[in-house]
Amino acid sequence: MSINWRNSLNKTKDFIKLSFKKYLVFLLHLTPHQNVAQTVLSYTLLGWIVLSLPFMTHGGVGFLDNLFTSAAAVSTAGLQTVNFADSYTLLGKLVVLVLIQIGGVGYMTFSSFVFLALAKKHRLRKSQQEALSADIKLPEELKLSDFLWSALVFTAIAESIGVVFLFNYFRHHDFTVLNAAWYSIFHSVSAFCTAGYTLWNNNFIDFSDSKTINTVISCLSLAGAMGFIVAADLFNFIRRKTKEISFTTKIIVLTTGVVLAFGTFTLFVTTPHLSLAEAFFQTMGAATTSGFNTADISKLSASTVLVLILIMSIGGSPSGTAGGVKTTTFASVVAIVYSHLHLNPRVEFLGHTVPVQRLYAATSTVLLYSVFLFTSVFLLALTENLPFLNLLFESTAALSTAGFSMETTTHLSAIGKLIIIATMLIGRIGVVTFSLALMSSDADEVKPKPAAERADVAV
């Protein structure tokens, strides 16, 4: 029996068009927060399907491990249940790299760029704009369209610069041209997206003495973690589109600097075998939630591990590639405590009054983060026969989308892996956004807030 290939092709095209139309209708009935959640889940499931193809691995990688890898890549968590460097083929690693890039640049940034460029219906464009606004809280002076283009341009420039420096380093260390190009591209993207993936079995431990690797990876991770708001703000300031740098940017830079200084000093003092450079790199890996390390995390003392847990929980900054509760949220909580101890009825930070809406957002974020962290640790304690500190560290790394691990991930049971997968995805979606997605319905009316009440205007 002969097959009518043209007829089959036409039927396939019609099926794809119909499926795409139904998907667009589905999007229109979602609230902005549900749109954010479904986008993360869609990329994760798509990555899982592709990674499960037989030519993506060298064998021995189960479906659950592929799901874990896809979730870790999209959430830029970097946790691994299998040896990534040895388990996946070049094509499989390339797929993971694409997932990291999508997750790092921002699943909503990427999706909105595509939909806003291609969608003809005003309602669909408005739906994507609302979803992007729900995922990213911008200062009043920064327009959404400017942010979108700035994010993509900044990503391309930062990663390209990283590729150039890393390529030059690898070429001077006996790498072939092709290998140097591949290693530089992969690690530049992984660093900027704070994904924590490397093409070596022991992360960057073998490069602990390399000033080039330490400097380039740190700069890329910090650039991604500090966020696109900072990049767009500085870019507008340099072009004289704005008269001064926004207060949000000042808070991000200040808080990031304080966290890095605190972590570096504490790790250096409490861990004798760590050099100052190693103490900084481990702190940077936690603060940016990239999870890169030049020291064996499993051999660190309990006090050092607790410091890393604290820093991972704080995480990066709004609209950046890092996870955690965010530096602006941490700064708001510090401002609340400081004002309360000084019996100040108004909450101020560096002479600026923090809007009440921002205080609500900060306290809600910290409380929800604590609830989800407690739930993850509690469930792991029920299902896994592993030390409690390891489980706490693993859950924090997952919820903060950091790639740090105390060699716990590979010892998780199937249920434990599912718990960590859920924790990573919740961390990438955002604890507040995820909670709102569960509580929202398509009947909810999304009303824009006045500029003075926007969550991230002041901090």
C-alpha positions as CSV (number, residue, x, y, z in Angstrom):
1,M,0.0,0.0,0.0
2,S,1.5,3.4,-1.1
3,I,1.4,6.3,1.3
4,N,0.1,9.7,0.2
5,W,2.9,11.8,1.7
6,R,1.4,15.1,0.6
7,N,-2.0,14.3,2.2
8,S,-0.2,13.2,5.4
9,L,1.8,16.4,5.4
10,N,-1.3,18.5,5.0
11,K,-3.1,16.7,7.8
12,T,-0.1,17.2,10.0
13,K,0.0,20.9,9.3
14,D,-3.8,21.2,10.0
15,F,-3.3,19.4,13.3
16,I,-0.5,21.7,14.3
17,K,-2.5,24.8,13.4
18,L,-5.6,23.5,15.3
19,S,-3.5,22.6,18.3
20,F,-1.8,26.1,18.3
21,K,-5.2,27.8,18.1
22,K,-6.6,25.8,21.0
23,Y,-3.4,26.6,23.0
24,L,-3.9,30.4,22.3
25,V,-7.5,30.1,23.4
26,F,-6.3,28.3,26.6
27,L,-3.9,31.2,27.3
28,L,-6.6,33.8,27.0
29,H,-8.5,32.1,29.9
30,L,-5.6,32.1,32.2
31,T,-4.8,34.7,34.8
32,P,-1.4,36.4,34.4
33,H,0.1,34.3,37.3
34,Q,-1.4,31.1,35.9
35,N,0.2,32.0,32.5
36,V,3.6,32.3,34.2
37,A,3.2,28.9,35.9
38,Q,2.0,27.1,32.7
39,T,4.9,28.6,30.7
40,V,7.5,27.1,33.1
41,L,5.7,23.7,33.1
42,S,5.3,23.7,29.3
43,Y,9.1,24.2,28.8
44,T,9.9,21.6,31.4
45,L,7.6,19.0,29.8
46,L,8.8,19.8,26.3
47,G,12.4,19.4,27.5
48,W,11.6,16.2,29.2
49,I,10.1,14.7,26.0
50,V,13.1,15.7,23.9
51,L,15.7,14.5,26.5
52,S,13.9,11.2,26.7
53,L,14.8,10.4,23.0
54,P,17.3,7.6,22.8
55,F,20.1,9.6,21.1
56,M,20.1,12.2,23.8
57,T,21.9,10.1,26.4
58,H,24.5,7.4,26.5
59,G,22.0,5.0,28.1
60,G,21.2,4.3,31.7
61,V,19.3,7.6,32.3
62,G,15.7,6.9,33.3
63,F,12.6,9.0,32.5
64,L,12.5,10.5,36.0
65,D,16.1,11.5,35.7
66,N,15.4,13.2,32.4
67,L,12.5,15.0,34.0
68,F,14.7,16.1,36.8
69,T,17.4,17.4,34.4
70,S,14.8,19.3,32.3
71,A,13.3,20.9,35.5
72,A,16.7,21.8,36.8
73,A,17.7,23.4,33.5
74,V,14.5,25.4,33.0
75,S,14.6,26.5,36.7
76,T,18.4,27.1,36.3
77,A,18.8,25.1,39.6
78,G,21.6,23.0,38.3
79,L,21.0,20.0,40.6
80,Q,21.8,16.6,39.1
81,T,20.6,13.1,39.8
82,V,23.0,11.7,37.2
83,N,26.5,12.6,36.1
84,F,25.6,15.2,33.5
85,A,29.0,15.4,31.8
86,D,29.1,11.6,31.2
87,S,25.4,10.7,30.8
88,Y,24.3,13.0,28.0
89,T,25.5,13.1,24.4
90,L,26.5,16.3,22.7
91,L,23.0,16.8,21.4
92,G,21.5,16.2,24.8
93,K,23.9,18.8,26.3
94,L,22.9,21.2,23.6
95,V,19.2,20.7,24.5
96,V,20.0,21.4,28.1
97,L,21.9,24.5,27.1
98,V,18.8,25.8,25.2
99,L,16.6,25.1,28.2
100,I,19.1,26.9,30.5
101,Q,19.0,29.9,28.1
102,I,15.3,30.1,28.0
103,G,15.1,29.7,31.8
104,G,17.8,32.2,32.4
105,V,16.8,35.0,30.0
106,G,13.3,34.5,31.6
107,Y,10.7,32.1,30.3
108,M,8.2,35.0,30.3
109,T,10.6,37.4,28.7
110,F,11.3,34.9,25.9
111,S,7.7,33.9,25.5
112,S,6.5,37.5,25.5
113,F,9.1,38.5,23.0
114,V,7.8,35.8,20.6
115,F,4.1,36.4,21.3
116,L,4.3,40.2,21.1
117,A,6.1,39.9,17.9
118,L,3.9,37.3,16.2
119,A,0.4,37.7,17.9
120,K,-2.0,39.7,15.8
121,K,-4.9,39.7,18.3
122,H,-4.8,42.6,20.7
123,R,-6.3,40.5,23.5
124,L,-3.5,37.9,23.2
125,R,-0.8,40.6,23.2
126,K,-2.5,42.2,26.3
127,S,-2.6,38.8,28.0
128,Q,1.2,38.3,27.4
129,Q,1.9,41.8,28.6
130,E,-0.1,41.2,31.8
131,A,1.7,37.9,32.4
132,L,5.1,39.5,31.9
133,S,4.1,42.3,34.3
134,A,3.0,39.7,36.9
135,D,6.4,37.9,36.6
136,I,8.5,41.1,36.6
137,K,8.0,44.1,38.9
138,L,9.6,47.1,37.3
139,P,10.3,50.5,38.8
140,E,7.9,53.2,37.7
141,E,10.5,55.0,35.5
142,L,11.3,51.8,33.4
143,K,8.9,50.9,30.6
144,L,8.1,47.3,29.9
145,S,9.0,47.5,26.2
146,D,12.4,49.0,27.0
147,F,13.0,46.4,29.6
148,L,12.2,43.5,27.2
149,W,14.7,44.7,24.5
150,S,17.3,45.7,27.2
151,A,17.1,42.2,28.7
152,L,17.7,40.4,25.4
153,V,20.5,42.8,24.3
154,F,22.2,42.7,27.7
155,T,22.1,38.9,27.6
156,A,23.7,38.7,24.2
157,I,26.4,41.2,25.0
158,A,27.3,39.7,28.4
159,E,27.4,36.1,27.2
160,S,29.4,37.1,24.1
161,I,32.0,38.8,26.2
162,G,32.2,35.8,28.4
163,V,32.7,33.5,25.4
164,V,35.6,35.6,24.1
165,F,37.5,35.5,27.4
166,L,36.8,31.8,28.1
167,F,37.7,30.8,24.5
168,N,41.0,32.6,24.8
169,Y,41.7,30.8,28.1
170,F,40.8,27.3,26.8
171,R,42.8,27.8,23.6
172,H,45.9,28.5,25.7
173,H,45.3,25.3,27.7
174,D,45.5,22.7,24.9
175,F,41.8,22.7,23.9
176,T,41.1,22.4,20.2
177,V,39.3,25.2,18.4
178,L,36.0,23.3,18.4
179,N,36.3,22.2,22.0
180,A,37.3,25.7,23.2
181,A,34.3,27.2,21.4
182,W,31.9,24.6,22.8
183,Y,33.2,24.8,26.4
184,S,33.3,28.6,26.3
185,I,29.7,29.0,24.9
186,F,28.3,26.4,27.3
187,H,29.9,27.8,30.5
188,S,29.3,31.4,29.5
189,V,25.5,30.8,29.1
190,S,25.4,28.6,32.2
191,A,27.2,31.3,34.3
192,F,25.1,34.2,33.1
193,C,21.9,32.2,33.6
194,T,23.2,31.1,37.0
195,A,22.4,27.5,36.1
196,G,25.4,25.9,37.7
197,Y,25.9,23.3,35.0
198,T,29.5,22.5,33.9
199,L,31.0,20.0,31.5
200,W,33.2,18.6,34.2
201,N,32.3,16.0,36.9
202,N,33.6,18.1,39.8
203,N,32.3,21.6,38.8
204,F,35.2,24.1,38.9
205,I,37.2,22.5,41.6
206,D,40.1,21.8,39.2
207,F,40.1,25.5,38.4
208,S,40.3,26.9,41.9
209,D,43.7,28.5,41.2
210,S,42.7,29.9,37.8
211,K,42.2,33.7,38.1
212,T,40.7,33.8,34.6
213,I,38.0,31.2,35.3
214,N,37.2,32.6,38.7
215,T,36.9,36.2,37.5
216,V,35.0,35.5,34.3
217,I,32.5,33.1,35.9
218,S,32.0,35.4,38.9
219,C,31.4,38.5,36.7
220,L,28.9,36.6,34.4
221,S,27.0,35.2,37.4
222,L,26.8,38.5,39.2
223,A,25.7,40.3,36.0
224,G,22.9,37.8,35.5
225,A,21.9,37.7,39.2
226,M,21.8,41.5,39.7
227,G,19.2,41.6,37.1
228,F,18.1,43.3,33.9
229,I,16.6,46.2,35.8
230,V,20.1,47.3,36.8
231,A,21.4,46.9,33.2
232,A,18.5,48.8,31.7
233,D,18.7,51.5,34.4
234,L,22.5,52.0,33.8
235,F,22.0,51.9,30.1
236,N,19.4,54.7,30.2
237,F,21.6,56.7,32.6
238,I,24.6,56.5,30.3
239,R,22.4,57.5,27.4
240,R,21.1,60.4,29.5
241,K,17.5,59.2,29.2
242,T,17.3,59.4,33.0
243,K,18.9,62.0,35.2
244,E,20.0,59.6,38.0
245,I,20.3,56.0,38.8
246,S,17.1,54.6,40.3
247,F,16.8,53.8,44.0
248,T,16.0,50.2,43.1
249,T,19.4,49.8,41.4
250,K,21.2,51.4,44.4
251,I,19.5,49.0,46.8
252,I,20.4,46.0,44.6
253,V,24.0,47.0,44.3
254,L,24.4,47.8,48.0
255,T,22.6,44.7,49.2
256,T,24.6,42.4,46.9
257,G,27.9,44.0,48.0
258,V,27.0,43.6,51.7
259,V,26.0,39.9,51.2
260,L,29.2,39.1,49.3
261,A,31.4,40.8,51.9
262,F,29.6,39.1,54.8
263,G,29.8,35.7,53.2
264,T,33.4,36.0,52.1
265,F,34.6,37.1,55.5
266,T,32.6,34.5,57.4
267,L,33.6,31.6,55.2
268,F,37.3,32.7,55.2
269,V,37.3,33.0,59.0
270,T,35.3,29.8,59.8
271,T,36.9,27.5,57.2
272,P,40.7,27.5,57.6
273,H,41.4,25.4,54.4
274,L,39.6,27.9,52.2
275,S,41.7,30.7,50.6
276,L,40.2,34.2,50.3
277,A,39.5,33.6,46.6
278,E,37.7,30.3,47.3
279,A,35.7,31.9,50.1
280,F,34.5,34.6,47.7
281,F,33.7,32.1,44.9
282,Q,31.6,29.9,47.2
283,T,29.8,33.0,48.5
284,M,29.3,34.2,44.9
285,G,27.9,30.8,44.0
286,A,25.4,31.1,46.8
287,A,24.5,34.8,46.4
288,T,23.9,34.4,42.7
289,T,22.3,31.0,43.2
290,S,24.5,29.7,40.4
291,G,25.9,26.9,42.6
292,F,29.3,27.0,41.0
293,N,32.0,25.8,43.5
294,T,35.8,25.5,43.6
295,A,35.6,23.6,46.9
296,D,33.9,20.4,47.9
297,I,30.7,21.5,49.5
298,S,30.1,18.2,51.2
299,K,33.4,18.7,53.2
300,L,32.5,22.1,54.6
301,S,31.7,22.5,58.3
302,A,28.1,22.7,59.5
303,S,28.5,26.4,60.4
304,T,29.7,27.2,56.8
305,V,26.8,25.3,55.3
306,L,24.4,27.3,57.4
307,V,25.9,30.5,56.1
308,L,25.5,29.3,52.5
309,I,21.9,28.4,53.3
310,L,21.2,31.9,54.5
311,I,22.9,33.5,51.5
312,M,21.1,31.2,49.0
313,S,17.8,32.1,50.6
314,I,18.4,35.8,50.0
315,G,19.5,35.1,46.4
316,G,19.7,37.5,43.6
317,S,17.7,40.5,42.5
318,P,14.3,41.1,40.7
319,S,14.2,40.4,37.0
320,G,17.5,38.6,37.2
321,T,18.5,35.0,36.5
322,A,18.9,34.1,40.2
323,G,16.4,32.7,42.7
324,G,15.8,33.3,46.4
325,V,13.6,35.8,48.1
326,K,15.6,38.6,46.3
327,T,17.8,41.3,47.6
328,T,15.1,43.9,47.5
329,T,12.8,41.8,49.6
330,F,15.6,41.2,52.1
331,A,16.3,44.9,52.2
332,S,12.7,45.7,52.9
333,V,12.6,43.2,55.8
334,V,15.7,44.8,57.2
335,A,14.1,48.2,56.9
336,I,11.0,46.9,58.8
337,V,13.0,45.5,61.6
338,Y,15.2,48.6,61.9
339,S,12.3,51.0,61.9
340,H,10.5,48.9,64.5
341,L,13.5,48.8,66.8
342,H,13.8,52.6,66.5
343,L,10.1,53.0,67.2
344,N,9.7,54.7,63.8
345,P,6.1,54.6,62.6
346,R,7.3,54.9,59.0
347,V,9.5,52.3,57.4
348,E,12.5,54.0,55.8
349,F,15.6,52.8,54.0
350,L,18.5,55.1,53.3
351,G,16.2,58.1,53.8
352,H,13.5,56.8,51.5
353,T,10.0,55.8,52.8
354,V,9.1,52.3,51.7
355,P,5.5,52.0,50.4
356,V,3.1,49.9,52.4
357,Q,2.4,47.7,49.3
358,R,6.1,46.9,49.1
359,L,6.2,45.9,52.8
360,Y,3.2,43.6,52.2
361,A,5.0,42.0,49.3
362,A,8.2,41.5,51.2
363,T,6.7,39.9,54.2
364,S,4.4,37.7,52.1
365,T,7.4,36.5,50.1
366,V,9.5,35.7,53.1
367,L,6.6,33.9,54.8
368,L,5.6,31.9,51.7
369,Y,9.2,31.0,51.1
370,S,9.5,29.7,54.6
371,V,6.3,27.7,54.3
372,F,7.4,26.0,51.0
373,L,10.9,25.4,52.4
374,F,9.4,23.8,55.6
375,T,7.1,21.6,53.5
376,S,9.9,20.4,51.2
377,V,12.2,19.6,54.1
378,F,9.4,17.9,56.0
379,L,8.5,15.7,53.1
380,L,12.1,14.8,52.4
381,A,12.6,13.9,56.1
382,L,9.6,11.5,55.8
383,T,10.8,9.8,52.7
384,E,14.6,9.9,52.8
385,N,17.1,8.3,55.2
386,L,19.7,11.1,55.0
387,P,21.2,13.6,57.5
388,F,18.8,16.5,58.3
389,L,21.3,19.2,57.4
390,N,21.8,17.6,53.9
391,L,18.0,17.6,53.4
392,L,17.8,21.3,54.5
393,F,20.6,22.3,52.2
394,E,19.1,20.3,49.3
395,S,15.7,21.9,49.7
396,T,17.1,25.4,50.1
397,A,19.2,24.9,47.0
398,A,16.1,23.7,45.1
399,L,13.8,26.4,46.2
400,S,16.4,29.1,45.6
401,T,17.3,27.5,42.3
402,A,20.9,27.1,43.3
403,G,23.1,24.2,42.0
404,F,24.8,23.5,45.3
405,S,24.6,20.0,46.7
406,M,26.2,18.1,49.5
407,E,26.2,14.9,47.3
408,T,22.6,14.3,48.3
409,T,20.8,14.6,45.0
410,T,22.1,11.3,43.6
411,H,21.0,9.4,46.7
412,L,17.3,10.5,46.6
413,S,14.5,8.0,46.1
414,A,12.0,8.4,43.3
415,I,9.6,10.2,45.7
416,G,12.5,12.4,46.9
417,K,13.3,13.4,43.3
418,L,9.7,14.4,42.6
419,I,9.7,16.5,45.8
420,I,12.9,18.3,44.7
421,I,11.5,18.7,41.1
422,A,8.4,20.4,42.5
423,T,10.5,22.6,44.8
424,M,12.7,23.7,41.9
425,L,9.8,24.6,39.7
426,I,8.0,26.5,42.5
427,G,11.3,28.4,43.2
428,R,11.6,29.3,39.5
429,I,7.9,30.4,39.2
430,G,8.2,32.3,42.4
431,V,6.6,31.4,45.7
432,V,4.1,34.4,45.5
433,T,3.3,33.9,41.8
434,F,2.8,30.2,42.3
435,S,0.5,30.8,45.3
436,L,-1.5,33.4,43.3
437,A,-1.8,31.0,40.4
438,L,-3.3,28.4,42.7
439,M,-5.8,30.9,44.2
440,S,-6.7,32.7,41.0
441,S,-9.5,32.0,38.6
442,D,-10.2,33.2,35.1
443,A,-13.0,35.3,36.6
444,D,-10.6,37.3,38.6
445,E,-10.2,40.8,37.3
446,V,-6.6,42.0,37.2
447,K,-6.6,45.7,38.0
448,P,-3.5,47.8,37.6
449,K,-2.2,49.3,40.9
450,P,-1.4,53.0,41.2
451,A,2.3,53.7,40.6
452,A,2.8,54.6,44.3
453,E,1.7,51.2,45.4
454,R,3.6,49.0,43.0
455,A,5.6,46.3,44.7
456,D,9.1,47.2,43.6
457,V,9.0,50.9,43.1
458,A,10.9,51.8,46.2
459,V,13.1,48.8,46.7
